[in-house]
Every structure is written in structure tokens, then in C-alpha cells.
Amino acid sequence: HPDVGAIVHVHAWMDGIQSTHINFPCGTRELAMAVAELVRAEPDPSRAVVGLKNHGLTITGHSLQEIFTRIAGKILPQVPMS
């Protein structure tokens, strides 16, 4: 996605986001493919917020500042576990 200028990963959560259905091990190809599919499915992949089940969020944006502005006040410190 050429418009992505920054990516943030946090161990936190946001309400109302799509997430992977499986808790893939970190660093695996399966996790990368699942996250890439969720980002691609977003209306604007360059401004996506997707969840990693039982882990946290991956957020794309045009810049770090743009990401931090977009998520300000929306981050929940507790990742829902299932």
C-alpha cells in the first residue's frame, strides 16, 4: 500500500475493530498473511486499525503523528482475551 508512511503496533485495544480469528504465534507467516488480509479489506488500507487476537493492534497511517492523532482517546489498555 504505497500511501502507508507509518505503522504502529501496540499491546492495547480499540472497540469496533476487525481482528484475526486465530491467535497466531508472533512472527509467523500465518499472522502476517491474516493481518495483511484485514488491512487490505479496510475501506482505506493506508488508515487501517486491525486487531491481533489476544495480542494487540496494528495501525497504518500516512505518518506517526497522523496515527497518534487518529487513535488519541480511543485506546483501551486491556486486550480482550478469549
C-alpha positions as CSV (number, residue, x, y, z in Angstrom):
1,H,0.0,0.0,0.0
2,P,2.1,2.9,-1.3
3,D,0.2,5.5,0.8
4,V,1.2,3.9,4.1
5,G,4.0,6.0,5.6
6,A,3.9,4.6,9.1
7,I,2.8,1.5,11.1
8,V,2.3,1.3,14.8
9,H,1.9,-1.9,16.8
10,V,0.6,-1.6,20.4
11,H,-0.4,-4.0,23.1
12,A,-3.8,-2.4,23.7
13,W,-7.2,-2.4,22.0
14,M,-9.9,-0.3,20.4
15,D,-13.7,-1.0,20.3
16,G,-15.3,-1.9,17.0
17,I,-12.3,-3.2,15.0
18,Q,-11.8,-6.3,12.9
19,S,-9.3,-8.8,14.2
20,T,-7.7,-12.1,13.3
21,H,-9.9,-15.1,14.2
22,I,-7.0,-17.1,15.5
23,N,-4.2,-16.2,18.0
24,F,-1.3,-16.9,15.6
25,P,2.2,-17.1,17.1
26,C,4.1,-13.8,16.7
27,G,6.4,-13.6,13.7
28,T,4.7,-16.3,11.7
29,R,3.8,-16.1,8.1
30,E,0.2,-17.0,9.0
31,L,-0.1,-14.0,11.3
32,A,1.4,-11.7,8.6
33,M,-1.0,-13.0,6.0
34,A,-4.0,-12.6,8.2
35,V,-3.1,-9.0,9.2
36,A,-2.4,-8.1,5.6
37,E,-5.8,-9.5,4.5
38,L,-7.5,-7.4,7.2
39,V,-5.6,-4.3,6.2
40,R,-6.5,-4.9,2.5
41,A,-10.2,-5.3,3.4
42,E,-10.4,-1.9,5.1
43,P,-12.0,1.0,3.2
44,D,-8.7,2.8,3.3
45,P,-5.8,0.4,3.8
46,S,-3.5,3.4,4.4
47,R,-5.5,4.3,7.5
48,A,-6.4,0.8,8.9
49,V,-6.7,-0.3,12.5
50,V,-6.8,-4.1,12.9
51,G,-6.6,-6.4,15.8
52,L,-4.4,-9.4,16.5
53,K,-6.5,-11.8,18.6
54,N,-5.4,-11.8,22.3
55,H,-2.4,-9.6,21.4
56,G,-2.9,-6.0,20.3
57,L,-3.3,-3.7,17.4
58,T,-1.6,-2.9,14.1
59,I,-2.4,0.6,12.8
60,T,-1.4,2.1,9.5
61,G,-1.2,5.7,8.6
62,H,0.4,8.4,6.5
63,S,2.7,9.4,9.4
64,L,3.3,8.6,13.0
65,Q,1.7,11.9,14.1
66,E,-1.4,11.2,11.9
67,I,-1.8,7.7,13.6
68,F,-1.4,9.2,17.1
69,T,-3.9,11.9,16.4
70,R,-6.4,9.4,15.0
71,I,-6.2,7.0,18.0
72,A,-6.0,9.6,20.7
73,G,-8.5,8.8,23.5
74,K,-9.7,5.6,21.8
75,I,-7.1,3.2,23.1
76,L,-8.2,0.7,25.7
77,P,-5.3,-0.6,27.8
78,Q,-6.8,-4.1,28.3
79,V,-6.7,-6.5,25.3
80,P,-9.8,-8.7,25.4
81,M,-8.8,-12.4,25.8
82,S,-10.8,-15.3,24.5
